[in-house]
Amino acid sequence: MSTFKTIKSRIAERGLIHVMAAHSPMSAVLAEEAGFDGIWASGFELSALYGLPDMSLVTMSQHLDMLRAMTGHVSIPVIADIDTGYGNAVNVTHVVREYERAGASAVVIEDKTFPKVTSLVAGGRQELVRTEEFQGKIEAAIATRRDPDFLIIARTEALIAGLGEEEALARAVAYEAAGADMILIHSKRKTPNEIESFARAWKGEVPLVIVPTSYPEMDEKRIRALNTIAMVIYGNHGLRAAVTAMTETFRRIIADGGAQNASRDIVSVEEIFRLQDMEAAKDSERRYLK
């Protein structure tokens, strides 16, 4: 079964799938081993990896390289976060072609202007393109994909931009009419109320996707009760956990004057070797280095 069909089949089987953000093959492998249904190839996390703000500074080539590396190391679907599509509808045709060829199972395109500003930053510039312009991007993506199971997910930032539920619903309806397979509705409120209200009001045929970064108390039971959400993306938890762990470990080594205490609380070098598939490399050496 192709990973494209896996997204649809898992949703059909489970009703709700859980997707974890990653920014490297190793973080993708860890997410798969933990039991997630898919990987979110995150532009935010990759930007942070380069020490850059998430403001369209990381290039398509950089992001595509990360995605190719991920798809080569995991067997679960990888969903590409392509921001605004790296340009207009013509650019989107090239982007979709390249990401599908690279092994992505879906792309998520958002309706902001280029260059974008990350959604959750306080006081960030949140400007949306015209609904008709974004419909053109979706139509271009649909027309370009080769496999009909390669999903085109339309992300509306209307709630992020403070335009209200009515505008968010109107855009979502228009994006569904343009052919979007799913609608990602995003919010930066600290409670799930805004998302729950939207989900109850949604009468479209396609399912919703949410990213509960700002409202983490919205758990699976609460999500399933709405009956319109089929995918939840944990957008940056791996990155934040990694920063937490590295910060603590680095400080302990400085404070202790050595790694004697910190070493007891981190994984062994052998575990890193396992994640790198070192045994396979050693086996290749034995077989082929004559």
C-alpha positions in Angstrom: 0.0 0.0 0.0 1.3 3.5 -0.9 1.8 5.9 1.9 -0.6 8.2 0.1 -3.4 5.6 0.6 -2.2 5.0 4.1 -3.4 8.4 5.3 -6.9 7.8 3.9 -7.0 4.2 5.1 -5.8 5.1 8.6 -8.4 7.8 8.9 -11.1 5.4 7.7 -10.0 2.8 10.2 -9.3 4.9 13.2 -11.4 8.1 12.7 -8.6 10.2 14.0 -4.9 10.1 13.3 -2.0 11.6 15.2 0.9 13.2 13.4 4.2 14.4 15.0 6.4 17.3 13.7 10.0 16.5 12.9 12.9 18.3 11.5 15.4 15.5 10.8 15.4 11.8 9.8 16.3 10.9 13.4 13.4 12.8 14.9 11.1 11.2 12.3 12.4 7.8 13.2 11.7 8.5 16.9 8.2 9.6 16.1 7.5 6.5 14.1 8.9 4.3 16.9 6.7 6.1 19.4 3.6 5.0 17.4 2.5 8.1 15.5 0.5 7.7 12.3 2.5 10.2 10.3 5.3 12.8 10.3 4.8 16.6 9.8 7.8 17.8 7.9 7.8 21.1 9.8 9.0 24.4 8.3 8.9 25.9 11.8 11.2 23.3 13.2 13.6 23.3 10.3 13.8 27.1 10.5 14.7 26.8 14.2 17.3 24.1 13.4 19.0 26.7 11.2 18.6 29.4 14.0 16.2 31.4 11.8 12.7 32.8 12.4 9.9 31.0 10.6 9.5 33.8 8.0 10.0 32.1 4.7 13.8 32.3 5.1 14.4 28.6 4.7 14.3 27.7 1.0 12.2 25.1 -0.8 15.5 23.2 -1.6 16.4 23.1 2.1 13.0 21.8 3.1 12.8 19.4 0.2 16.2 17.9 1.2 14.9 17.3 4.7 11.8 15.7 3.5 13.7 13.3 1.1 15.9 12.3 4.0 12.8 11.6 6.2 11.0 9.5 3.6 14.1 7.4 3.2 14.1 6.5 6.9 10.5 6.0 7.9 7.6 3.8 6.6 4.7 6.1 7.8 3.4 9.0 5.7 5.3 12.3 5.7 3.1 15.4 5.3 5.0 18.4 3.9 4.5 21.9 5.4 5.0 24.0 2.3 3.9 27.3 3.9 2.4 29.5 1.1 3.6 27.3 -1.7 6.8 29.3 -2.4 5.0 31.7 -4.6 1.9 31.9 -6.7 -0.2 29.2 -8.4 2.4 28.7 -11.1 5.0 28.1 -8.4 2.7 25.6 -6.7 2.6 23.4 -9.7 6.4 23.0 -9.5 6.3 22.5 -5.7 3.6 19.8 -5.8 5.4 18.0 -8.6 8.7 18.0 -6.6 7.2 17.0 -3.2 5.2 14.2 -4.7 8.3 12.9 -6.5 10.3 13.1 -3.2 7.9 10.8 -1.4 5.6 13.1 0.5 2.1 11.8 1.1 0.5 15.2 1.3 1.2 18.9 1.3 -0.3 21.7 3.4 -0.6 25.1 1.8 -1.7 28.1 3.9 -3.5 31.2 2.7 -1.1 33.9 3.9 0.9 36.3 1.8 4.5 35.6 1.0 6.8 36.1 2.9 4.8 34.7 5.8 5.3 35.2 9.6 4.9 32.3 11.9 1.4 32.0 13.3 1.8 32.0 17.0 4.3 34.8 17.6 2.9 37.8 19.5 2.3 40.8 17.3 3.3 39.0 14.1 2.2 40.3 10.7 -0.7 38.0 9.6 -1.9 38.9 6.1 -4.0 36.7 4.0 -4.3 36.5 0.2 -7.6 36.9 -1.6 -9.8 33.8 -1.4 -9.9 33.6 -5.1 -6.2 33.7 -5.4 -5.8 30.9 -2.9 -8.5 28.8 -4.7 -6.2 29.1 -7.8 -3.3 27.6 -5.8 -5.5 24.7 -4.7 -6.7 24.1 -8.2 -3.1 24.2 -9.5 -2.1 21.6 -6.9 -4.9 19.3 -7.7 -4.3 19.5 -11.4 -0.6 18.8 -11.0 -0.6 15.8 -8.7 -0.2 12.5 -10.4 -1.6 10.2 -7.7 -5.2 11.2 -6.6 -4.3 9.8 -3.1 -1.6 12.5 -2.7 -3.5 14.8 -0.4 -3.8 18.6 -0.8 -4.6 20.1 2.5 -5.7 23.8 2.6 -4.8 25.7 5.7 -6.7 28.8 6.5 -5.2 31.4 8.9 -8.4 33.5 9.2 -8.7 32.9 12.9 -5.0 33.6 13.4 -5.4 36.9 11.6 -8.4 37.8 13.8 -10.9 37.8 11.0 -13.4 35.7 12.9 -15.3 32.4 12.5 -17.6 33.6 9.7 -14.6 34.5 7.4 -12.8 31.3 8.4 -15.8 29.2 7.4 -16.3 31.1 4.2 -12.7 30.5 3.2 -12.9 26.8 4.2 -16.0 26.3 2.0 -14.3 28.0 -0.9 -11.2 25.9 -0.5 -13.2 22.7 -0.4 -15.0 23.8 -3.6 -11.6 24.3 -5.2 -10.8 20.6 -4.5 -9.0 20.6 -1.2 -9.0 17.1 0.4 -8.9 18.4 4.0 -9.1 21.8 5.8 -6.5 22.8 8.4 -8.0 25.3 10.8 -5.5 27.1 13.0 -5.9 29.1 16.2 -3.6 30.8 18.7 -6.2 31.1 21.5 -5.1 29.5 24.8 -8.3 27.5 25.1 -9.9 25.2 22.5 -13.2 27.2 22.4 -12.5 28.9 19.1 -11.6 25.6 17.3 -14.5 23.7 18.9 -16.9 26.4 17.7 -15.5 26.2 14.2 -15.6 22.4 14.1 -19.2 22.3 15.3 -20.2 24.9 12.6 -18.3 23.1 9.8 -20.8 21.5 7.4 -18.4 20.6 4.6 -17.8 17.1 3.3 -14.0 17.1 3.8 -12.5 16.5 7.3 -10.6 19.0 9.4 -7.1 19.1 10.7 -6.0 20.9 13.9 -2.7 21.9 15.5 -3.3 22.2 19.2 -0.1 23.9 20.2 -1.7 26.8 22.0 -4.5 24.7 23.5 -2.9 21.4 24.6 -5.7 20.4 26.9 -7.7 19.5 23.8 -7.1 15.7 24.1 -8.3 12.8 21.9 -11.6 12.4 23.7 -12.5 16.0 23.3 -11.5 16.0 19.6 -13.4 12.8 18.7 -16.6 14.3 20.3 -16.7 16.9 17.5 -16.9 14.3 14.7 -15.4 16.6 12.1 -11.7 16.4 12.9 -9.7 13.6 11.3 -6.1 14.6 11.9 -4.2 16.3 14.8 -0.7 17.6 14.3 1.6 18.1 17.2 3.5 21.0 15.6 6.6 21.5 17.6 6.8 19.3 20.7 9.8 17.3 19.6 11.8 20.5 19.0 10.8 22.0 22.3 11.6 18.8 24.1 15.0 18.6 22.5 15.8 22.2 23.5 14.6 21.5 27.1 16.8 18.4 27.3 19.9 19.9 25.7 19.7 23.1 27.8 19.5 21.1 31.0 22.3 18.7 30.1 24.7 21.5 28.9 24.1 23.4 32.1 24.7 20.4 34.3 28.0 19.6 32.6 29.2 23.2 33.2 27.9 23.2 36.8 29.5 19.8 37.6 32.7 20.5 35.8 32.3 17.4 33.7 29.8 14.9 32.3 29.9 12.4 35.1 26.4 13.2 36.4 24.7 14.1 33.1 25.8 10.9 31.4 23.6 8.9 33.7 20.4 10.6 32.5 20.9 10.6 28.7 20.8 7.8 26.2 23.9 5.7 25.5 26.1 6.1 22.5 25.0 2.6 21.6 21.4 3.8 21.3 22.6 6.5 18.8 24.4 3.7 16.9 21.0 1.8 16.7 19.2 4.8 15.4 21.9 5.3 12.8 21.5 1.6 11.8 25.2 1.1 12.4 24.9 -2.7 12.4 23.8 -2.6 8.8 26.8 -0.5 7.9 29.1 -2.9 9.7 27.5 -5.8 7.8 28.1 -4.0 4.5 31.8 -3.6 5.4 32.2 -7.2 6.2 30.5 -8.3 2.9 31.9 -5.8 0.5 35.3 -4.3 1.7 37.6 -7.0 0.3 
